[in-house]
Amino acid sequence: MLGDYDAMATIAVKNLKSARKFYEDKLGFKVVHTEGEEAVAYKSGKSQLLVYRSQFVGTNKATAATWMVDDVEGLVKELKAKGIAFEHYDMPGLTLKGDVHIAGKNKNAWFKDPDGNIIALVSA
């Protein structure tokens, strides 16, 4: 049923203009379409990411969206060069190496957007 369709991550922000600078300039997303000053959809691989203005910004304390990437460490280095700060978590079974959390062959990194939404990078 729903497993046959693409999913779209949705991320709430306070100020769409400043969020666009972050998602476009820092993260490199390309606009697919906009809905005035309320929302912008970005291409993300074969799916899309919707960033929208909401009064409930900052209420999610868990990961808002996760990207499966080929080179977590390389992407972390690239994003750090653009001023992205990475989160460090103390979780059982994870070892922190720089800004990358490692569990066996799995590598993970987390950072926040300007509104505090947690974004994850996970080894594909």
Secondary structure, DSSP 8 states (H G I E B T S, - for coil): -GGGS--EEEEEES-HHHHHIIIIIIT--EEEEEETTTEEEEEETTEEEEEEE-TTTT---SEEEEEEES-HHHHHHHHHHTT--EE----TT-EEETTEEEETTEEEEEEE-TT--EEEEEE-
